[in-house]
Amino acid sequence: MIVVDGDHSAKGVRQDLQWAEEIAAPGAVVVLDDFGDPSWPGIKEALDEHLKDDTRFTYLGKAAHSAFLRAA
């Protein structure tokens, strides 16, 4: 499991997601903290952009203010 709770800017979250792509074992769960929180719109923006690219991550869903991803 990888928990991403970084600087909350779109640029920072994109970097954190790229780092998570590099280290996540197949089947790993990635938790993106503060996803959907209106105070931090850059988090959703970064995840939406990341999922458009070639990625190992599948979006599993959201609970409270966390997004859950699974690595292939």
PyRosetta script that sets phi, psi and omega in degrees:
from pyrosetta import init, pose_from_sequence

init()
pose = pose_from_sequence("MIVVDGDHSAKGVRQDLQWAEEIAAPGAVVVLDDFGDPSWPGIKEALDEHLKDDTRFTYLGKAAHSAFLRAA")
pose.set_psi(1, 137.5)
pose.set_omega(1, 176.1)
pose.set_phi(2, -123.0)
pose.set_psi(2, 129.2)
pose.set_omega(2, 176.5)
pose.set_phi(3, -108.7)
pose.set_psi(3, 121.8)
pose.set_omega(3, 178.3)
pose.set_phi(4, -102.6)
pose.set_psi(4, 113.8)
pose.set_omega(4, 178.6)
pose.set_phi(5, -143.6)
pose.set_psi(5, 70.5)
pose.set_omega(5, -172.5)
pose.set_phi(6, -95.1)
pose.set_psi(6, -138.4)
pose.set_omega(6, -173.5)
pose.set_phi(7, -83.7)
pose.set_psi(7, -5.2)
pose.set_omega(7, 172.1)
pose.set_phi(8, 75.7)
pose.set_psi(8, -3.2)
pose.set_omega(8, 174.4)
pose.set_phi(9, -79.9)
pose.set_psi(9, 154.8)
pose.set_omega(9, 179.2)
pose.set_phi(10, -57.6)
pose.set_psi(10, -43.7)
pose.set_omega(10, -179.7)
pose.set_phi(11, -62.6)
pose.set_psi(11, -45.8)
pose.set_omega(11, -179.4)
pose.set_phi(12, -64.3)
pose.set_psi(12, -40.9)
pose.set_omega(12, 179.9)
pose.set_phi(13, -67.4)
pose.set_psi(13, -39.3)
pose.set_omega(13, 176.4)
pose.set_phi(14, -58.8)
pose.set_psi(14, -42.3)
pose.set_omega(14, 178.1)
pose.set_phi(15, -65.4)
pose.set_psi(15, -41.9)
pose.set_omega(15, 179.0)
pose.set_phi(16, -63.5)
pose.set_psi(16, -40.8)
pose.set_omega(16, 179.1)
pose.set_phi(17, -66.9)
pose.set_psi(17, -37.5)
pose.set_omega(17, 176.8)
pose.set_phi(18, -64.5)
pose.set_psi(18, -42.4)
pose.set_omega(18, 177.3)
pose.set_phi(19, -60.9)
pose.set_psi(19, -44.3)
pose.set_omega(19, 179.4)
pose.set_phi(20, -62.3)
pose.set_psi(20, -37.9)
pose.set_omega(20, 176.5)
pose.set_phi(21, -57.1)
pose.set_psi(21, -39.7)
pose.set_omega(21, -175.8)
pose.set_phi(22, -72.0)
pose.set_psi(22, -31.4)
pose.set_omega(22, -172.6)
pose.set_phi(23, -107.0)
pose.set_psi(23, -13.3)
pose.set_omega(23, -175.3)
pose.set_phi(24, -70.0)
pose.set_psi(24, 128.4)
pose.set_omega(24, 173.5)
pose.set_phi(25, -74.5)
pose.set_psi(25, 154.1)
pose.set_omega(25, 175.6)
pose.set_phi(26, -55.3)
pose.set_psi(26, 132.4)
pose.set_omega(26, -178.8)
pose.set_phi(27, 89.5)
pose.set_psi(27, -7.3)
pose.set_omega(27, -179.3)
pose.set_phi(28, -62.7)
pose.set_psi(28, 149.3)
pose.set_omega(28, 173.8)
pose.set_phi(29, -101.9)
pose.set_psi(29, 134.0)
pose.set_omega(29, 176.5)
pose.set_phi(30, -114.1)
pose.set_psi(30, 126.9)
pose.set_omega(30, 178.4)
pose.set_phi(31, -106.7)
pose.set_psi(31, 122.8)
pose.set_omega(31, 178.9)
pose.set_phi(32, -104.5)
pose.set_psi(32, 103.1)
pose.set_omega(32, -174.4)
pose.set_phi(33, -71.4)
pose.set_psi(33, 149.4)
pose.set_omega(33, 176.8)
pose.set_phi(34, 67.4)
pose.set_psi(34, 16.4)
pose.set_omega(34, 176.5)
pose.set_phi(35, -66.8)
pose.set_psi(35, 129.9)
pose.set_omega(35, 179.8)
pose.set_phi(36, 86.1)
pose.set_psi(36, -4.8)
pose.set_omega(36, 176.9)
pose.set_phi(37, -74.1)
pose.set_psi(37, 121.3)
pose.set_omega(37, -177.6)
pose.set_phi(38, -61.4)
pose.set_psi(38, -17.1)
pose.set_omega(38, 177.6)
pose.set_phi(39, -73.8)
pose.set_psi(39, -17.7)
pose.set_omega(39, -174.5)
pose.set_phi(40, -132.0)
pose.set_psi(40, 66.8)
pose.set_omega(40, -176.6)
pose.set_phi(41, -64.8)
pose.set_psi(41, -21.7)
pose.set_omega(41, -179.5)
pose.set_phi(42, -64.5)
pose.set_psi(42, -24.6)
pose.set_omega(42, -178.9)
pose.set_phi(43, -68.4)
pose.set_psi(43, -49.1)
pose.set_omega(43, 178.6)
pose.set_phi(44, -65.0)
pose.set_psi(44, -41.9)
pose.set_omega(44, 178.6)
pose.set_phi(45, -57.2)
pose.set_psi(45, -46.9)
pose.set_omega(45, -178.7)
pose.set_phi(46, -65.1)
pose.set_psi(46, -42.8)
pose.set_omega(46, 179.9)
pose.set_phi(47, -66.1)
pose.set_psi(47, -43.5)
pose.set_omega(47, 178.5)
pose.set_phi(48, -57.5)
pose.set_psi(48, -44.0)
pose.set_omega(48, 178.5)
pose.set_phi(49, -65.2)
pose.set_psi(49, -42.5)
pose.set_omega(49, -178.1)
pose.set_phi(50, -62.4)
pose.set_psi(50, -40.7)
pose.set_omega(50, -177.3)
pose.set_phi(51, -72.1)
pose.set_psi(51, -17.3)
pose.set_omega(51, 175.7)
pose.set_phi(52, -76.0)
pose.set_psi(52, -25.8)
pose.set_omega(52, -178.1)
pose.set_phi(53, -82.7)
pose.set_psi(53, 178.3)
pose.set_omega(53, 174.0)
pose.set_phi(54, -71.4)
pose.set_psi(54, 112.4)
pose.set_omega(54, -174.6)
pose.set_phi(55, -137.2)
pose.set_psi(55, 153.6)
pose.set_omega(55, 173.8)
pose.set_phi(56, -87.2)
pose.set_psi(56, -8.3)
pose.set_omega(56, -173.1)
pose.set_phi(57, -91.5)
pose.set_psi(57, 140.0)
pose.set_omega(57, 171.3)
pose.set_phi(58, -115.4)
pose.set_psi(58, 132.3)
pose.set_omega(58, 177.9)
pose.set_phi(59, -75.0)
pose.set_psi(59, 121.9)
pose.set_omega(59, 180.0)
pose.set_phi(60, -93.2)
pose.set_psi(60, -31.5)
pose.set_omega(60, -179.3)
pose.set_phi(61, 148.5)
pose.set_psi(61, -173.9)
pose.set_omega(61, -175.5)
pose.set_phi(62, -129.3)
pose.set_psi(62, 141.7)
pose.set_omega(62, 172.1)
pose.set_phi(63, -137.0)
pose.set_psi(63, 129.2)
pose.set_omega(63, -175.3)
pose.set_phi(64, 53.7)
pose.set_psi(64, -119.8)
pose.set_omega(64, 178.9)
pose.set_phi(65, -116.1)
pose.set_psi(65, 44.6)
pose.set_omega(65, 176.1)
pose.set_phi(66, -134.8)
pose.set_psi(66, 136.5)
pose.set_omega(66, 173.0)
pose.set_phi(67, -99.6)
pose.set_psi(67, 144.7)
pose.set_omega(67, -179.6)
pose.set_phi(68, -119.0)
pose.set_psi(68, 131.7)
pose.set_omega(68, -178.3)
pose.set_phi(69, -126.0)
pose.set_psi(69, 154.0)
pose.set_omega(69, 174.1)
pose.set_phi(70, -123.1)
pose.set_psi(70, 135.2)
pose.set_omega(70, 178.1)
pose.set_phi(71, -86.8)
pose.set_psi(71, 137.6)
pose.set_omega(71, 175.9)
pose.set_phi(72, -82.9)
pose.dump_pdb("model.pdb")
